[in-house]
């Protein structure tokens, strides 16, 4: 008869988590530091508590950089408004069947400013097999108030949000550059609670990179999707058209930071003040978009 084996020792993960980590997060594994964006050197684990991998980001920056520089020919104005350290909530307009604005913003800031950017988006992306993992490895985080608070307040990170939600990318070409409502102002409230500024960004070019000329609403309803687009590229290439953006010239303008004269850390803030601030931010971005379009000589040349 075999002897009973002793129970294995119980390891308290909170003892291993180290400063700034909790027991529910990945335990650091020693490995060589990754070159690339400064501030990542010396990281013990390639994958952080949000699932972001600097190794994956470095790979994506290498692949995406020629597209960013030579296909979209992205140009920035006002990058000095983005802080070199500390938390800030980046807020931008959002458009196109498969939006190119998010990768352009994240890539540009990481390359030009050497700061990582986390993208806040709907839980839908996290739930899709394979896509969800790739999304997280590239800095995608579920847009939930506690997640945003931790990123902004506790970790002092840059977080990017698109308050139009899926209503922005669902616009057809004849509705381009007309911003949808910025939700119920939740992004303002989380910035107030985290005590960080909101930095608006106006993006021109994404609308033309993959314009929607029609939508298949019955199919979208059947598949439980926000929209099913038809683009010029899809008419020419079929489904492959969804990964073939047109070479529209990208211009990105960073506006003055918006600071809130309210104490951080409160559970609730005045709803009217939150909604007024959200409407003001939306109007600021809208006005800049109209100004940028008026000054644009050509969709392709800028």
Rosetta blueprint (number, residue, H / E / L):
1 X L
2 X L
3 X L
4 X L
5 X L
6 X L
7 X L
8 X L
9 X L
10 X L
11 X L
12 X L
13 X H
14 X H
15 X H
16 X H
17 X H
18 X L
19 X L
20 X L
21 X L
22 X L
23 X L
24 X L
25 X L
26 X L
27 X L
28 X L
29 X L
30 X L
31 X L
32 X L
33 X L
34 X L
35 X L
36 X L
37 X L
38 X L
39 X L
40 X L
41 X L
42 X L
43 X L
44 X L
45 X L
46 X L
47 X E
48 X L
49 X L
50 X L
51 X L
52 X L
53 X E
54 X H
55 X H
56 X H
57 X H
58 X H
59 X H
60 X H
61 X H
62 X H
63 X H
64 X H
65 X H
66 X H
67 X H
68 X H
69 X H
70 X H
71 X H
72 X L
73 X L
74 X L
75 X E
76 X E
77 X E
78 X L
79 X H
80 X H
81 X H
82 X L
83 X L
84 X L
85 X L
86 X L
87 X L
88 X E
89 X E
90 X E
91 X E
92 X E
93 X L
94 X L
95 X L
96 X L
97 X L
98 X L
99 X L
100 X L
101 X H
102 X H
103 X H
104 X H
105 X H
106 X H
107 X H
108 X H
109 X H
110 X H
111 X H
112 X H
113 X H
114 X L
115 X L
116 X L
117 X E
118 X E
119 X E
120 X E
121 X E
122 X L
123 X H
124 X H
125 X H
126 X H
127 X H
128 X L
129 X L
130 X L
131 X H
132 X H
133 X H
134 X H
135 X H
136 X H
137 X H
138 X L
139 X L
140 X E
141 X E
142 X E
143 X L
144 X L
145 X H
146 X H
147 X H
148 X H
149 X H
150 X H
151 X H
152 X H
153 X H
154 X H
155 X L
156 X L
157 X L
158 X E
159 X E
160 X E
161 X E
162 X L
163 X L
164 X L
165 X L
166 X H
167 X H
168 X H
169 X H
170 X L
171 X L
172 X L
173 X H
174 X H
175 X H
176 X L
177 X L
178 X L
179 X L
180 X L
181 X L
182 X L
183 X L
184 X L
185 X L
186 X H
187 X H
188 X H
189 X H
190 X H
191 X H
192 X H
193 X H
194 X H
195 X L
196 X L
197 X E
198 X E
199 X E
200 X E
201 X E
202 X E
203 X E
204 X E
205 X L
206 X H
207 X H
208 X H
209 X H
210 X L
211 X L
212 X E
213 X E
214 X E
215 X E
216 X L
217 X H
218 X H
219 X H
220 X H
221 X H
222 X H
223 X H
224 X L
225 X L
226 X L
227 X L
228 X L
229 X E
230 X E
231 X E
232 X H
233 X H
234 X H
235 X H
236 X H
237 X H
238 X H
239 X H
240 X H
241 X H
242 X H
243 X H
244 X L
245 X L
246 X L
247 X L
248 X L
249 X L
250 X L
251 X E
252 X E
253 X E
254 X E
255 X L
256 X L
257 X L
258 X E
259 X L
260 X L
261 X L
262 X L
263 X L
264 X L
265 X L
266 X L
267 X L
268 X L
269 X L
270 X L
271 X H
272 X H
273 X H
274 X H
275 X H
276 X H
277 X H
278 X H
279 X H
280 X H
281 X H
282 X H
283 X H
284 X H
285 X H
286 X H
287 X H
288 X H
289 X H
290 X H
291 X H
292 X H
293 X H
294 X H
295 X H
296 X L
297 X L
298 X L
299 X L
300 X L
301 X L
302 X L
